[in-house]
Amino acid sequence: MPTARETLLDAAHVAVRSQPWAVVRMVDVAAAAGVSRQTLYNEFGSKEGLGAALVDRLLEDFLDGAGRAVAEACRSGADPAACCAAAAHWVLRTARTEPIVRAALTGCFGALVPSPPGEPGKLAAALRSRVVSGLDRARRVPVGGPAPREGPGRRELERAYDAGLRVALSYVIAPVRESGDEDPCGRVDEVVRALLAH
């Protein structure tokens, strides 16, 4: 059974998806969660505390989802570039549907969503680390880096994924409406493959 904290975060998430964060009222969040306003304040202290907790939960879920996308691609036998493209697909799909994630990735936030903590680059770095660590765990790239004939090392993969992530983020910032989800991911795959080939 969900805790009061989880229920309140769910209610806040629903609220921020339907109206600007600036006009979300704590009393309405508490009512939607079926708890007292005092319980809400006991859990989070303030509206800012609620917003920070909501952002933290959504961004951690986002990073976990990227890790799962990589793991699933690895289990299917995909190579490192295709695994990175799977993570890019997750980034694109989530950023299109989740305003808080989009704001955290782009730094474009304001009254619509709670302010994400830190700089957008920190989330991108955490995403890169999560994806490359997932490849490590799947034995797609050893931590120390293999000999050149055996494929890319961790550092090369990090650089390639970083460039691929920037391509994916360009589609988040300036989406191409006539393209399907797979087209940007295909471009990310091409970028990563080209960088790993050098």
Secondary structure, DSSP 4 states (H G I P E B T S, - for coil): ---HHHHHHHHHHHHHHHS-GGG--HHHHHHHHTS-HHHHHHHHSSHHHHHHHHHHHHHHHHHHHHHHHHHHHHHTT--HHHHHHHHHHHHHHHHHH-HHHHHHHH---SSSSPPPSS-HHHHHHHHHHHHHHHHHHTTSS-TT---GGG---HHHHHHHHHHHHHHHHHHHHS--TTS-THHHHHHHHHHHHHHHT-
